[in-house]
Amino acid sequence: MNDHISIASLIEQRVQAHNSDLIALRRDLHAYPELARTESRTTAKVADALRAAGLEPRLLRGTGLTCDIGDASGGERRVALRADMDALAIQETTGLEFASTVPGVSHACGHDVHTTVVLGAGLVLHDLDRLGRLSRPVRLLFQPAEEVMPGGALDVIEQGVLEGVGRAYALHCDPRFDVGHIGSRIGAITSASDQVVVTVSSTGGHTSRPHLTGDVVYALGEIVTQVPAIIGRRLDPRFGVNLTWGMVQAGHAANAIPATGTLKGTLRCLDVRAWEAAGELLESAVQQVAAPFEVGVKIQHIRGVPPVVNDEAAVHLVDMAAREMLGGDAVRLTEQSLGGEDFAWILNKVGGAMVRLGVHTPGSRRCDIHQGDLNIDERAIANGIKVLARTVTLNGPGVDLVSDNPLG
């Protein structure tokens, strides 16, 4: 009988069957957030849910897990669905009944939703597999430490999680889109993101005799203003290179020139070529600006992540799935973000796509990710499950899973 029911209808039925349990799990994960590489409780909760469904998850070294669904013994390449699990060091201010119970830590980026969506998609796809309706084997990937550079994706790739995988997909919560919509884009959807730390030093001295010492504070001020301007004039503006300082720290007294001072910021690039070139330019620009002040300069350019680059075939399938499961007007074009995302490392190995999941309740105040008041419309969970599950089934027999890799 089930052979006569469409895949879309089966997915819809199974999502509804699992929905209440998944909402409860999401609220549990939300109430007990865990920072990068400490996601032990989250890992255990997901593993328990998979085992309860009759699946056999594989725990990864440290935190995180994978779980295979469907038979790949014939050599078919799997479709991977990836979720990140870690929380942020941000105090939650939503006032929700299930708000974070951990002081100073919250799921302010929606990773609790990502985890629940991929788990839910896995349960639905497992149901399809038991009915003989799963057309492509799947691997669920629950990854730790997305919020730290260069990202936990590198940790799990080293553990072989992409072996036998031909394409990978991920969703990311985006409150700029109303619930019921997704935002997609062919090509780069995020940017390269690096951390920059500049430490300036001298002997220190009295503010009445600035000529007798290297003026650390003045040098820092010049670096803050001039280096971004130099980078903006030395690199093609179409590459979208952006250096922004987030911390300036020096001194404690009004009448003393400090011996050291520190700048911290981020260097973001829309283009991979610019990402590769910006490091050398950053180093020379800081040294040139600081040279007249006779101060010592130490530059730490901490490489983060390259852009997430979506391949056209993968985006096409996600868009098809979203229109079928959520409605003909569900897909929106999203702009390229200056944010960084370590799913880029996965798409550096296999083809695939990341899309934005609409989580904003129409008519409500619009909040943003990485803010303590982020409040997600939980209807987005079922929407995300439907889109991912249907995308997997569109990657059926005869669909080429070997995509051109823009970074490879």
DODOLO-208368 format. One record per residue (C-alpha): x, y, z; residue number from 1; residue in three letters. Coordinates in nm, 2 decimals. Layout:
REC        u        v        w     i    aa
REC        X        Y        Z   NUM   Ala
...
END
This chain:
REC        u        v        w     i    aa
REC     0.00     0.00     0.00     1   Met
REC     0.28     0.24     0.09     2   Asn
REC     0.42     0.19    -0.26     3   Asp
REC     0.13     0.39    -0.40     4   His
REC     0.19     0.69    -0.16     5   Ile
REC     0.42     0.96    -0.29     6   Ser
REC     0.75     1.01    -0.11     7   Ile
REC     0.65     1.37    -0.03     8   Ala
REC     0.33     1.24     0.14     9   Ser
REC     0.52     0.98     0.34    10   Leu
REC     0.77     1.24     0.46    11   Ile
REC     0.48     1.46     0.56    12   Glu
REC     0.32     1.18     0.76    13   Gln
REC     0.64     1.07     0.93    14   Arg
REC     0.73     1.43     1.02    15   Val
REC     0.40     1.47     1.20    16   Gln
REC     0.45     1.14     1.38    17   Ala
REC     0.78     1.25     1.52    18   His
REC     0.71     1.62     1.57    19   Asn
REC     0.61     1.64     1.93    20   Ser
REC     0.90     1.43     2.05    21   Asp
REC     1.14     1.64     1.85    22   Leu
REC     1.01     1.97     1.99    23   Ile
REC     1.05     1.83     2.34    24   Ala
REC     1.41     1.72     2.26    25   Leu
REC     1.49     2.06     2.11    26   Arg
REC     1.37     2.24     2.42    27   Arg
REC     1.58     2.00     2.64    28   Asp
REC     1.89     2.08     2.43    29   Leu
REC     1.81     2.45     2.45    30   His
REC     1.79     2.44     2.83    31   Ala
REC     2.12     2.27     2.86    32   Tyr
REC     2.36     2.43     2.61    33   Pro
REC     2.72     2.32     2.59    34   Glu
REC     3.02     2.51     2.45    35   Leu
REC     3.25     2.39     2.18    36   Ala
REC     3.41     2.05     2.24    37   Arg
REC     3.21     2.00     2.56    38   Thr
REC     2.89     1.87     2.39    39   Glu
REC     2.89     1.54     2.58    40   Ser
REC     2.53     1.56     2.70    41   Arg
REC     2.40     1.67     2.36    42   Thr
REC     2.59     1.38     2.20    43   Thr
REC     2.44     1.13     2.44    44   Ala
REC     2.08     1.27     2.39    45   Lys
REC     2.11     1.24     2.01    46   Val
REC     2.27     0.89     2.03    47   Ala
REC     1.99     0.77     2.27    48   Asp
REC     1.72     0.89     2.03    49   Ala
REC     1.89     0.72     1.73    50   Leu
REC     1.93     0.39     1.93    51   Arg
REC     1.57     0.41     2.04    52   Ala
REC     1.47     0.41     1.67    53   Ala
REC     1.68     0.10     1.61    54   Gly
REC     1.98     0.27     1.45    55   Leu
REC     2.35     0.23     1.55    56   Glu
REC     2.52     0.57     1.59    57   Pro
REC     2.90     0.59     1.60    58   Arg
REC     3.05     0.81     1.86    59   Leu
REC     3.34     1.03     1.75    60   Leu
REC     3.65     1.11     1.94    61   Arg
REC     3.58     1.37     2.20    62   Gly
REC     3.22     1.48     2.12    63   Thr
REC     2.99     1.44     1.82    64   Gly
REC     2.86     1.13     1.63    65   Leu
REC     2.76     0.99     1.30    66   Thr
REC     2.49     0.75     1.20    67   Cys
REC     2.44     0.56     0.87    68   Asp
REC     2.10     0.49     0.73    69   Ile
REC     2.04     0.26     0.43    70   Gly
REC     2.26     0.01     0.26    71   Asp
REC     2.57     0.13     0.08    72   Ala
REC     2.72    -0.22     0.02    73   Ser
REC     2.66    -0.18    -0.36    74   Gly
REC     2.91     0.11    -0.36    75   Gly
REC     2.65     0.39    -0.38    76   Glu
REC     2.79     0.72    -0.23    77   Arg
REC     2.60     0.85     0.07    78   Arg
REC     2.43     1.18     0.11    79   Val
REC     2.55     1.35     0.44    80   Ala
REC     2.33     1.57     0.65    81   Leu
REC     2.53     1.78     0.89    82   Arg
REC     2.43     1.96     1.21    83   Ala
REC     2.65     2.16     1.44    84   Asp
REC     2.58     2.11     1.82    85   Met
REC     2.77     2.37     2.02    86   Asp
REC     2.64     2.68     2.20    87   Ala
REC     2.78     3.03     2.25    88   Leu
REC     2.91     3.21     2.55    89   Ala
REC     2.61     3.45     2.55    90   Ile
REC     2.36     3.51     2.83    91   Gln
REC     2.01     3.42     2.72    92   Glu
REC     1.74     3.69     2.77    93   Thr
REC     1.44     3.54     2.60    94   Thr
REC     1.25     3.45     2.92    95   Gly
REC     1.13     3.13     2.77    96   Leu
REC     1.01     2.85     3.00    97   Glu
REC     1.29     2.63     2.85    98   Phe
REC     1.56     2.91     2.85    99   Ala
REC     1.92     2.81     2.91   100   Ser
REC     1.99     2.69     3.27   101   Thr
REC     2.36     2.75     3.22   102   Val
REC     2.47     3.10     3.32   103   Pro
REC     2.64     3.29     3.04   104   Gly
REC     2.58     3.01     2.78   105   Val
REC     2.30     2.98     2.53   106   Ser
REC     2.20     2.85     2.19   107   His
REC     2.20     3.20     2.04   108   Ala
REC     2.29     3.06     1.69   109   Cys
REC     2.02     2.80     1.67   110   Gly
REC     2.24     2.49     1.68   111   His
REC     1.98     2.32     1.90   112   Asp
REC     1.74     2.35     1.60   113   Val
REC     2.01     2.23     1.36   114   His
REC     2.07     1.92     1.57   115   Thr
REC     1.70     1.85     1.60   116   Thr
REC     1.63     1.90     1.23   117   Val
REC     1.90     1.66     1.12   118   Val
REC     1.80     1.41     1.39   119   Leu
REC     1.44     1.44     1.27   120   Gly
REC     1.54     1.40     0.91   121   Ala
REC     1.73     1.09     1.00   122   Gly
REC     1.43     0.94     1.18   123   Leu
REC     1.21     1.01     0.88   124   Val
REC     1.46     0.86     0.64   125   Leu
REC     1.50     0.56     0.86   126   His
REC     1.12     0.51     0.84   127   Asp
REC     1.14     0.53     0.46   128   Leu
REC     1.42     0.28     0.46   129   Asp
REC     1.21     0.03     0.66   130   Arg
REC     0.94     0.08     0.40   131   Leu
REC     1.18     0.01     0.12   132   Gly
REC     1.14     0.37    -0.01   133   Arg
REC     1.48     0.52     0.06   134   Leu
REC     1.66     0.57    -0.27   135   Ser
REC     2.00     0.67    -0.15   136   Arg
REC     2.20     0.58     0.16   137   Pro
REC     2.25     0.86     0.41   138   Val
REC     2.50     0.96     0.68   139   Arg
REC     2.39     1.19     0.97   140   Leu
REC     2.68     1.40     1.10   141   Leu
REC     2.65     1.57     1.43   142   Phe
REC     2.95     1.79     1.45   143   Gln
REC     3.10     1.97     1.76   144   Pro
REC     3.28     2.31     1.78   145   Ala
REC     3.15     2.51     1.48   146   Glu
REC     3.18     2.83     1.68   147   Glu
REC     3.56     2.82     1.72   148   Val
REC     3.82     2.86     1.45   149   Met
REC     3.92     2.68     1.24   150   Pro
REC     3.62     2.47     1.34   151   Gly
REC     3.53     2.12     1.45   152   Gly
REC     3.45     2.02     1.09   153   Ala
REC     3.83     1.96     1.05   154   Leu
REC     3.83     1.73     1.36   155   Asp
REC     3.56     1.51     1.23   156   Val
REC     3.69     1.50     0.87   157   Ile
REC     4.01     1.37     1.01   158   Glu
REC     3.81     1.08     1.17   159   Gln
REC     3.69     0.97     0.82   160   Gly
REC     3.33     1.09     0.84   161   Val
REC     3.33     1.18     0.47   162   Leu
REC     3.45     0.84     0.35   163   Glu
REC     3.19     0.71     0.10   164   Gly
REC     3.00     1.05     0.10   165   Val
REC     2.93     1.21    -0.24   166   Gly
REC     2.73     1.51    -0.14   167   Arg
REC     2.65     1.70     0.19   168   Ala
REC     2.37     1.94     0.30   169   Tyr
REC     2.32     2.16     0.59   170   Ala
REC     2.06     2.42     0.71   171   Leu
REC     2.13     2.73     0.91   172   His
REC     1.87     2.92     1.11   173   Cys
REC     1.81     3.27     0.97   174   Asp
REC     1.57     3.51     1.14   175   Pro
REC     1.58     3.74     0.83   176   Arg
REC     1.35     3.49     0.67   177   Phe
REC     0.99     3.41     0.78   178   Asp
REC     0.91     3.06     0.89   179   Val
REC     0.80     2.86     0.59   180   Gly
REC     1.08     3.00     0.36   181   His
REC     1.44     2.91     0.29   182   Ile
REC     1.71     3.13     0.15   183   Gly
REC     1.94     2.97    -0.11   184   Ser
REC     2.23     3.08    -0.33   185   Arg
REC     2.45     2.92    -0.59   186   Ile
REC     2.82     2.98    -0.53   187   Gly
REC     2.96     3.14    -0.21   188   Ala
REC     2.70     3.19     0.06   189   Ile
REC     2.93     3.28     0.34   190   Thr
REC     3.28     3.43     0.36   191   Ser
REC     3.63     3.35     0.47   192   Ala
REC     3.67     3.46     0.83   193   Ser
REC     4.00     3.49     1.02   194   Asp
REC     4.10     3.62     1.36   195   Gln
REC     4.36     3.89     1.39   196   Val
REC     4.56     3.98     1.70   197   Val
REC     4.81     4.27     1.70   198   Val
REC     5.03     4.33     2.01   199   Thr
REC     5.23     4.65     2.02   200   Val
REC     5.51     4.70     2.28   201   Ser
REC     5.76     4.95     2.40   202   Ser
REC     5.94     5.05     2.72   203   Thr
REC     5.65     5.26     2.84   204   Gly
REC     5.69     5.61     2.99   205   Gly
REC     5.53     5.93     3.12   206   His
REC     5.28     6.12     2.91   207   Thr
REC     5.48     6.44     2.97   208   Ser
REC     5.77     6.28     2.78   209   Arg
REC     5.62     6.09     2.48   210   Pro
REC     5.93     6.16     2.28   211   His
REC     6.14     5.93     2.50   212   Leu
REC     5.94     5.61     2.44   213   Thr
REC     5.74     5.44     2.17   214   Gly
REC     5.38     5.56     2.21   215   Asp
REC     5.19     5.23     2.21   216   Val
REC     4.84     5.40     2.23   217   Val
REC     4.91     5.63     1.94   218   Tyr
REC     5.05     5.35     1.74   219   Ala
REC     4.74     5.14     1.81   220   Leu
REC     4.52     5.42     1.70   221   Gly
REC     4.70     5.45     1.37   222   Glu
REC     4.68     5.08     1.31   223   Ile
REC     4.31     5.08     1.39   224   Val
REC     4.23     5.34     1.13   225   Thr
REC     4.49     5.31     0.86   226   Gln
REC     4.53     4.93     0.81   227   Val
REC     4.17     4.87     0.71   228   Pro
REC     4.20     5.16     0.47   229   Ala
REC     4.52     5.02     0.32   230   Ile
REC     4.36     4.68     0.27   231   Ile
REC     4.06     4.84     0.11   232   Gly
REC     4.28     5.02    -0.14   233   Arg
REC     4.52     4.74    -0.22   234   Arg
REC     4.27     4.46    -0.28   235   Leu
REC     3.99     4.45    -0.55   236   Asp
REC     3.68     4.59    -0.37   237   Pro
REC     3.47     4.32    -0.55   238   Arg
REC     3.64     4.07    -0.32   239   Phe
REC     3.46     4.22    -0.02   240   Gly
REC     3.76     4.22     0.21   241   Val
REC     3.66     4.36     0.55   242   Asn
REC     3.89     4.41     0.85   243   Leu
REC     3.70     4.52     1.16   244   Thr
REC     3.84     4.56     1.51   245   Trp
REC     3.64     4.43     1.80   246   Gly
REC     3.88     4.49     2.10   247   Met
REC     4.13     4.76     2.18   248   Val
REC     4.31     4.74     2.51   249   Gln
REC     4.60     4.94     2.65   250   Ala
REC     4.70     5.11     2.97   251   Gly
REC     4.54     5.19     3.31   252   His
REC     4.64     5.54     3.40   253   Ala
REC     4.58     5.88     3.23   254   Ala
REC     4.94     6.00     3.28   255   Asn
REC     5.13     5.68     3.18   256   Ala
REC     5.22     5.55     2.83   257   Ile
REC     5.17     5.18     2.87   258   Pro
REC     5.43     4.93     2.77   259   Ala
REC     5.19     4.70     2.58   260   Thr
REC     4.86     4.72     2.40   261   Gly
REC     4.65     4.48     2.20   262   Thr
REC     4.40     4.48     1.91   263   Leu
REC     4.17     4.20     1.82   264   Lys
REC     3.95     4.18     1.52   265   Gly
REC     3.83     3.97     1.22   266   Thr
REC     3.94     3.97     0.86   267   Leu
REC     3.66     3.86     0.63   268   Arg
REC     3.67     3.79     0.26   269   Cys
REC     3.40     3.71     0.00   270   Leu
REC     3.65     3.55    -0.24   271   Asp
REC     3.89     3.26    -0.19   272   Val
REC     4.17     3.43    -0.39   273   Arg
REC     4.14     3.74    -0.17   274   Ala
REC     4.15     3.52     0.14   275   Trp
REC     4.48     3.38     0.02   276   Glu
REC     4.63     3.72    -0.06   277   Ala
REC     4.50     3.92     0.24   278   Ala
REC     4.74     3.76     0.49   279   Gly
REC     5.06     3.89     0.34   280   Glu
REC     4.90     4.23     0.29   281   Leu
REC     4.78     4.25     0.65   282   Leu
REC     5.13     4.18     0.78   283   Glu
REC     5.31     4.44     0.57   284   Ser
REC     5.04     4.70     0.63   285   Ala
REC     5.06     4.67     1.01   286   Val
REC     5.44     4.68     1.00   287   Gln
REC     5.45     4.99     0.78   288   Gln
REC     5.19     5.18     0.98   289   Val
REC     5.37     5.11     1.31   290   Ala
REC     5.73     5.17     1.19   291   Ala
REC     5.74     5.55     1.25   292   Pro
REC     5.65     5.50     1.62   293   Phe
REC     5.95     5.27     1.70   294   Glu
REC     5.74     5.01     1.88   295   Val
REC     5.76     4.63     1.86   296   Gly
REC     5.48     4.46     1.67   297   Val
REC     5.36     4.10     1.69   298   Lys
REC     5.09     3.99     1.45   299   Ile
REC     4.89     3.68     1.49   300   Gln
REC     4.68     3.60     1.18   301   His
REC     4.47     3.30     1.28   302   Ile
REC     4.33     3.13     0.98   303   Arg
REC     3.97     3.05     1.02   304   Gly
REC     3.75     2.91     0.75   305   Val
REC     3.71     2.96     0.37   306   Pro
REC     3.37     3.05     0.22   307   Pro
REC     3.10     2.79     0.20   308   Val
REC     3.06     2.75    -0.18   309   Val
REC     2.73     2.58    -0.29   310   Asn
REC     2.73     2.38    -0.61   311   Asp
REC     2.45     2.44    -0.86   312   Glu
REC     2.32     2.09    -0.88   313   Ala
REC     2.29     2.06    -0.50   314   Ala
REC     2.11     2.40    -0.47   315   Val
REC     1.87     2.30    -0.75   316   His
REC     1.77     1.99    -0.55   317   Leu
REC     1.72     2.17    -0.22   318   Val
REC     1.51     2.43    -0.40   319   Asp
REC     1.30     2.16    -0.56   320   Met
REC     1.25     2.00    -0.22   321   Ala
REC     1.15     2.32    -0.05   322   Ala
REC     0.90     2.41    -0.32   323   Arg
REC     0.74     2.07    -0.31   324   Glu
REC     0.72     2.04     0.07   325   Met
REC     0.67     2.41     0.18   326   Leu
REC     0.50     2.57    -0.12   327   Gly
REC     0.58     2.72    -0.46   328   Gly
REC     0.69     3.05    -0.31   329   Asp
REC     0.91     2.90    -0.03   330   Ala
REC     1.25     2.97    -0.19   331   Val
REC     1.41     3.31    -0.16   332   Arg
REC     1.75     3.43    -0.30   333   Leu
REC     1.98     3.51    -0.01   334   Thr
REC     2.28     3.74    -0.03   335   Glu
REC     2.63     3.63     0.05   336   Gln
REC     2.70     3.67     0.42   337   Ser
REC     3.02     3.80     0.57   338   Leu
REC     2.99     3.54     0.84   339   Gly
REC     3.21     3.24     0.86   340   Gly
REC     3.09     2.88     0.88   341   Glu
REC     3.31     2.57     0.90   342   Asp
REC     3.07     2.36     0.68   343   Phe
REC     3.31     2.51     0.42   344   Ala
REC     3.57     2.25     0.51   345   Trp
REC     3.32     1.97     0.43   346   Ile
REC     3.23     2.13     0.09   347   Leu
REC     3.60     2.16     0.03   348   Asn
REC     3.59     1.78     0.01   349   Lys
REC     3.25     1.69    -0.14   350   Val
REC     2.99     1.88    -0.33   351   Gly
REC     2.68     2.01    -0.16   352   Gly
REC     2.49     2.31    -0.03   353   Ala
REC     2.40     2.50     0.28   354   Met
REC     2.07     2.70     0.28   355   Val
REC     1.91     2.94     0.52   356   Arg
REC     1.61     2.82     0.72   357   Leu
REC     1.34     3.08     0.79   358   Gly
REC     1.27     3.09     1.17   359   Val
REC     1.10     3.43     1.21   360   His
REC     0.74     3.45     1.32   361   Thr
REC     0.56     3.69     1.08   362   Pro
REC     0.45     4.01     1.26   363   Gly
REC     0.68     3.96     1.56   364   Ser
REC     0.99     4.16     1.65   365   Arg
REC     1.28     4.06     1.43   366   Arg
REC     1.59     3.94     1.63   367   Cys
REC     1.93     3.82     1.51   368   Asp
REC     2.16     3.53     1.57   369   Ile
REC     2.44     3.56     1.82   370   His
REC     2.21     3.77     2.04   371   Gln
REC     2.07     3.67     2.38   372   Gly
REC     1.71     3.74     2.27   373   Asp
REC     1.71     3.50     1.97   374   Leu
REC     1.37     3.34     1.97   375   Asn
REC     1.30     3.08     1.70   376   Ile
REC     0.95     2.98     1.56   377   Asp
REC     0.95     2.61     1.63   378   Glu
REC     0.74     2.54     1.32   379   Arg
REC     1.08     2.58     1.14   380   Ala
REC     1.19     2.24     1.28   381   Ile
REC     0.93     2.04     1.08   382   Ala
REC     1.00     2.26     0.78   383   Asn
REC     1.37     2.19     0.80   384   Gly
REC     1.31     1.81     0.84   385   Ile
REC     1.08     1.81     0.53   386   Lys
REC     1.33     2.00     0.32   387   Val
REC     1.63     1.78     0.41   388   Leu
REC     1.45     1.45     0.39   389   Ala
REC     1.30     1.53     0.05   390   Arg
REC     1.63     1.66    -0.07   391   Thr
REC     1.79     1.33     0.01   392   Val
REC     1.53     1.13    -0.18   393   Thr
REC     1.58     1.36    -0.48   394   Leu
REC     1.94     1.25    -0.47   395   Asn
REC     1.82     0.91    -0.59   396   Gly
REC     1.96     0.65    -0.83   397   Pro
REC     2.09     0.81    -1.15   398   Gly
REC     2.18     1.14    -0.98   399   Val
REC     2.55     1.22    -1.01   400   Asp
REC     2.69     1.29    -0.67   401   Leu
REC     3.03     1.39    -0.79   402   Val
REC     3.02     1.77    -0.81   403   Ser
REC     3.28     2.01    -0.92   404   Asp
REC     3.45     2.15    -0.61   405   Asn
REC     3.51     2.52    -0.63   406   Pro
REC     3.78     2.51    -0.37   407   Leu
REC     3.93     2.17    -0.44   408   Gly
END
